[in-house]
């Protein structure tokens, strides 16, 4: 796939994002699209957002849990970029009209105090570089029609990121067992999903290490002060206007979000 086509598809996804509309799967229209092509499209999509005034505040890891892999039929992790235009505060209302086909994921967010750059980053390195962890929601969204995605589609679409909400408190990662901590996700007062930290590649710090090493091969670092979303701990939960959600993670705390 040539650079012109990569930019054309990145522009198409940017317009879909701004217009809250979907496009036909890229993998259907361009069967020869590679993961490398998809990341090049993602970079152009990001460049459009930055040119419009957004700034990078972190990164996200996607497709880390078996539940999400099975739901999407995608069987390897991917990554995307977080910007200040995606951030909502604890308990804040998210306009459902700004999203297309949103689903909520309960996750553990890492706030870094030191930069991490692969190769060779370990889970222990991640914990040493982390200021704290917190419960969070990632509201994933897809600009691809009906979530009919292959790995190339979700990568190109910034790993299907919509917005994210950080929780109510920051916890030292050494004070909690991030592998065994349990997660409960409630929607409108009813428990709809449960999971544990181990759902994210066996340990959330493993997921962050994977990201640091994957980005390192591209010459990109996880920077001090950035937020890293380490991946869903259970299946994604569809949401719409009027829904209220809360996630609670043992030893870490909670996070809530509502949709209007």
N, C-alpha and C positions, 0 to 999 in steps of 0.2 A: 504494500500500500504506500503510495507516494505522499509526500508532505502536504501537497495541495488537498488531497482527499482527507487526510487526517485533520487538517484545519477546518475543512468544510463540515466534517462530522462533529468536531468540537463546537463550531458555531451553531450547528443545528441543536445540539444538546443544551447550549447556553440559552438559545431562544426558547426551547421547551421549558427550561428552568424558570425563566423570567415570565413566561406566559402560562405556567402551571398546566402544561399540556404534555401529551405523550408522543413518542415517535415509534415507528416500526423498529423491531430489533435490528441492530446493526449486523449481527451475525447471520441473519436471514438474507439481508441485502448484499452483504459482502462475505461470502462463505470462507474466503481466504484470510480474513482478518486474524492477526496473531495477538497474543497478549502484549507483545512489545508495541504493536500498533495501538492497542487499546490504551496503554499508559501514555503514549504520545498524544492521543486524543484527549485524555484526562488532563495532561499538562496544558494543552491549548484552552480547554474549558476553564482551568484554574486561571490562566493568564487573562482571560476575558473578565473573570470576576475581580481579579486584582486591578485591572485597568479601570474597572467601574468603582474603585475605591475601597474594596474589602482588603483585609490583611490576614495573613496566615497566623493562627493562634495554636495550631497543633496538628495532629494526624490521627487517623482512625484505622483500626484493623477490622476487616470484615471477614465473614465466613470462617469463624474459628470454632464454632460448636457443631456437633453432629446434627442437632435439631435443625439448625439453619441450613447446613449442607443438604440435608435430606429434603427440606422444604423447597429449596431453590434448585436442587440438582447441580450444585456447584461444589466441588470437592477439594478446593485448595484456598488458603487465605488470600486476601488481597488488601490493598491499602488505599486510602484516600486522604484528602486534605480538609482541615477544619479552618474556617475563617470566622472573623468576628461577626459576620452577617448571619451565622448559624446559631449563635449563642442565645439561650433564654435562661432566666434566673429561676431558682427554686420556686415552685408554685405559680410561676407566671403563666398567663394564658397564651396559647399558641393559636393563631388563626388557622383553622383547618383549610380555609380557602387559599392559603399560601402554599399548600402542599397538594399533591395529586392523588396518590394512593398510599398514604402513610401507614407504617407499622411501628410499634414501640418495642424497643429492646432494653432490658435491664442489664447494666454493665458496671464494671469497675473502672473508674478513670484514674490515671496516674498523672500527677503534677510533678514535673521534673525540676530539680534544683541544679543539675549538672547536665551538660550535653552528653549524648551517647552517639557514637558512630562506629559501625561495623567496618571490617569483619571482626569476629571473635567475641562479640558481646554476649555475656551469659546472663542468666536470670539473676544471679548474685550481683552482677554489675548494675542491672536495672534497679534492684532494690536499693543499692548504695547511692544511686543517682536520683532517687525519688524523694521529693519533699513530703509527699503524702498521697493517700488514695481516698477516693470518695465514691459514694453511690452516684449513679447517673442514669439518665435515659438518653439513648440515641433514638431519634425518630427517623428511621430510614424511610426513604422515598425513592421511587424509580421513575425516571423519565421514559422508561421503556414500557410499551403498551402491555398491560395486564401482567406485569412482572415476568414476562416471557424471556428470561435472561439466561445467557450462558456466561461463563467467566469473562469473556471479552466484553460483553454488554455492560456488566456491572462495573468492571474496571474503568471502561471509558466514561461511565456516568458517575465518576468520583466515588466508586464503591457504594453506590446507591445511598449516599448520605443526604439527609434532609436538614435537620436541626438537632441540637443536643441541649440537655439541661443538666447542670451540675448540682450535686446534692447539698445538704445542709451543714456538713462538717468535714474537715480534713483530718485524716488519721495516719499516724506513722505506720508504714507497712510492716514494721518489725513487731507491732503490737497485735497483729491479727494473722491467723493462718489463711492466707489468700486462696489456698487450694480447697480447703474444706468449708469455708464460710458459706452459709446457705443464703439463697436469695428467694424472696417471695414477691411476686408481682400481682398487684390488685388492680382491677378495672371496675370502676363504679361500685367499690366495696366488696367485690367478689374476687377470690383468688383465681387467677387464670393461668399462672405459670409459676413453676418453682425450678430452682437450679442450684448450682454451686460453682465456686470459683474454678474448679477443675475442668469445667466445660470449655474454658478458653485455652485450648491446646495443652491441657493437663495442669496448667497454672497460669494465671494472668501475666506473670512476669515472663513466662516463656513466650507469650504472644508479643510482648513489647520487645523482647530480645530478637525474635524473628523479624520484627519490623526494623529495628536498628540495623541488623545485618543485611536485610534486603535493600534498605535505603542506602546503606554504606556502599554497596556495590554500584550504586548510581551516583556516588559522590555527595549524598545528602545526609545530614545529621538530624537527630532529634535534639532540639535546642533546649537549653535551660529556660524554664518558665513556660514551656509548652505543655498543653494538655494532650494526653494520649488515651484514646478510648480503646480498651483492650479486647473488646469483643463480647457478643451476646452470651449470656449464661443460660438461656432457654430459647424456646421457639419465639418467633416474632408474633406480636399481638396487633391485629388491625385496630385502627382508631378512627374516630370521626368526630365532628362537632358535637359537643355535649358530654363527651367522655372525660372522666377524671381518673388519673392513674397514680399509683404510688408503688415504689419499689423499696424494699427493706433488705439490707444485706447484713448478716450477723457480724458484729464487731466493728462495722464501718458506719452504718447509719442508713438514712433514707433519702429519698428524692421524690418529689411529686410534680405533676404537670397536669394541666387541663386544656381542653380544646374548645374553642368557641367558633 
